[in-house]
Amino acid sequence: MDFQTVFQGKKAVIGMVHLRALPGTPHYDGDMEGIYRAAAEDLHALERGGVDAAIVENFGDVPYSIENEIATLTAMAVLAGRLRQESGLVLGLNVQFNDTAAEWSIAHAAGYDFIRVEALVENRVGPQGITLAAGPSLLRRKARYPAKTMIFADIQVKHTYPLAEQPMDFSIEAAKEAEASAIIITGIATGHNPTLEDVREAKRAAGALPVLLGSGISAQNGAEFLQIADGAIVGSSFKRDGNVWNPIEESRVRRFMEALGR
């Protein structure tokens, strides 16, 4: 599967379906059906608002773990399968934090189009602990369980710092070797955008590999950033009052798409 073919040459706008806390995590409230209903409503709001794709993510499972419990992953697999039946959108999967074994397995079983990998070719440290580059293990899993699922790889991902400094161009070249279909550039945290110069630097290093914006993109700055980048992953800006923990508002999605001339 190829990024340009999937998105038909458009600047891809990818919304977030943030799942509430799942079983096995600190804030799970015991209501699996409620988690599903909220996620389905967000997914439909994104679709009606005109986005090109959505990522289903276990956003509510804070603080994130590098090793998720089987109850958490089983619940996410069930929800991912049900949400796949809800929509014809291009769908991606993100299992926090950098749980690529779960991502590939669930995406393979549920028929998802791509996964988002926080640390494909970099070693990072953050509140979840030390995260090692997943590329070697992921590509071996991909070889054992082949699928057309694309890999979208973060470079210098938000909420983390490098274990050792690694230049952006070095990481991007490594991502190409690790079969990334796109790279993602973020600010330091959710809701914080990267700089235009960061995006230009990523585009120079990436060449033909698509570059996506991963945080802080809004109706106010989206058009400017998307003159350079190939697409954007949008979370907070689509939520009621711009609060990442609130439900998605279709009207905010529409305003964003209209600001892009879509």
N, C-alpha and C positions, 0 to 999 in steps of 0.2 A: 504494500500500500504506500502511496506517495502523497506527501503533503499537498503539493500543487494540484494533483488530480482530485484529491478529496475535497479541497476548498475551491476548486475551479478558478484559481488565480486571484481570488478575492483576498482582501485584508481580513483575516479570520478573526471574528469576535467570539470568544469562548467564555461562557458564563460559568459560575460555580454553584453546584448543588451541595451545600454544606450540611452534612448529616448531623443530627443531634447525637449526644453521647451514646455509644453502643454498649451492649452487655460486656462486662469485664473491665469497664473503665470507671473512673471515680464518680462521674456525674450521671451515670445511667439512671433513668427514672422508672424503669420497669415497663415502659409503654412502647413496645416495638412497633405496633400498628400506628401509633402517633408519629413515630420517627418516619415511617413510610409515607403517611399522608402529607406531612410537612414537606418532605423531599419531593413528592410528586407534584404538589402545588407549586413549588419553586421551579421545577423542571418545566411545567406547562407555562408558567409566567415567562420564562426565558424563551421558550419556543414561540409563544404568541408575540413576544416583543421583537422577534426577528433575528436572534443570534444564530450563529453558524454551528455552534457546538456547545457542549457542556461537560464539565468534569464533576464526577461524583467523588466526594472526599469525606473522610471521617474527621471532619473539622472539630467536632465537639469532644473528641477523645483526649482533651488536655488533662494533665501534661502528657505529651506524646511519648510513646515507647518505641525503641528500636526492635524489640521482640514482643509482638502482640500476642495476646492469649487466643487460644483456639475459639473460644466463645465469641470474641470480638470479630474474628475473621469469618466465622461461619455466619454471623449476623450480617456482616457487610456483603458477603456473597449472595445471601438471600435477597437483600435489598437491591443490590446491583442487578440481579436477574429480573426482579419485578419492575425496576425502573426502565430497564431495556425494553420491556414490553409496553411501556407508557408512551414512547416517543420514537420518531424516526430520525431525530437529530444524530449527528456525529457525536459519539460519547467517549469520554476518557475516564480514567480511574486513577485516584491517588490515595494510597494507604500510608498515612503518617506513622512513623517517620522513615522514609526511604526503605519501606518493606517491599522490595521488588519481587521477592518470592511470592508474596501474597498478591501483589498487583498483577504479575504475569499470569498466575494461576486463575484468579478471578476473572480477569479480562478474557483469558482463553476460554473459560467455561461459559461466560455470560455474553460473549460476542461483542466486546468493546473494541473501539477503533484505535485507541492509543492509551498509553500510561504516562504519568508524569513522575520523573525520577529526580529527587532532590540532589542526590550526590552520585552521579554516574561515574565521573572520572576524577573527583576531588575527595580529599579527606577533610571533614569539617567537624567542628565542635560547637555545641550549643546546649540549651537547657535539657535536651533529651539525652545528652552524653556525647560520646565520640561516634561519629558516623563515617564508616570507611567506604571507599569507592565501590559501587555495586556492579560496575561494568563486567568484570571477569565472571562473576557468578551469574549475572543476568543473561549474558550471551550464551553461556553453557545451558542454562535453563531454556532459553529460546531455541537452541539447537535440539534439545530433547523434546520440546513441545512446540513445534513450529506453528506460527500463526502470522497473519498479515498485520497484526497489531503494531502500531508505530510507537517509538520511544521519543518522548519530549524531555529533554535534559536541562535541568537548571544549571547555570554557571554562577558560582559565588552566591548561592541561595540565601534568601532572607532568613533572619533569626539565627544565623550561624556565623562563625569565624573560621578561617583556615587553620588547620593544624600546622601547616607550613605554607608560606606564601607561594602562590602558583600563578603566573601571569595568565591573563584572560585568553590570549591567543594560543598559549600552550594547552589550556583546558579545552578550548574549542576544537583544536586539531585532534585532541584525544577523544572528544565526543564524536567526531566524524568517524574515527577508527572503531568506536564502540557502537556504530550503526544508529546514531541518533538521527531522527527524521526532522527535528527542529531543536533549537536551543531557546532557553528562557532566561531573560535578564530581569532582575528584581531590584527594588530598593532594599534598605536594611531590614524593614519589617512590613507586615501586612498594612496596606493603606499608604505606604510610602513609595513614590515612583523612583525609578532610576533616573540618572541625569541623561540629557540628550547626548552628551559626549560619550557616556557609557554605551548607549545604544549604537552610536556611530562606530565606536571602536569594535563592538561585537559584530556589526555588519561587515566591517572591513575584514575581520578575521574569519568570519563565517563563509564568505563568498556566496556560493549558491545555496548554502544551507539556510533555511528560514530562521529568522530571529523573532521571538515573541516577547512582548512585555508582560511581566508576571505580577506586578503590583502597582497600586497607586494611580491607575488610569481612570479618567473620568470624562464626562461630556465636555468639560472645559479644556482638558489638555490632550484628549484622545487624537484629534485630527492632526495636531502638531507632531506627536510621537509616531503616528502611523504614516506620516510622510517618509519615515525612515524604516520602521519595523514592518514586519510581514503580518502582524496580528497582535492581539492582546487578550490576556486572561483577566476577566473583570469579576471582582467579588463585592467589596464594600459599596462601590458606586451604584450597584443595582439594588441595594437593600434599603428598606424604609429608613429615612433620616440619615442614610449613609452609614448606619451602624451595622457592622459585619455580623452581629448576632441576631439581627432582625430578619423577617421574611423578605423575599424579593418582591419588588413592586413593578408590575408590568409597565407602568407609565414611565418609570425611571429608565427601564431598558429601552423603551421606544425613543425617549429623548436622546439617549446616548447614540442610538443608531441613526436618528435624524441628524445629529451633529456631525456624523460621518458622511452624510449625504446618502444614506441607505434607506 
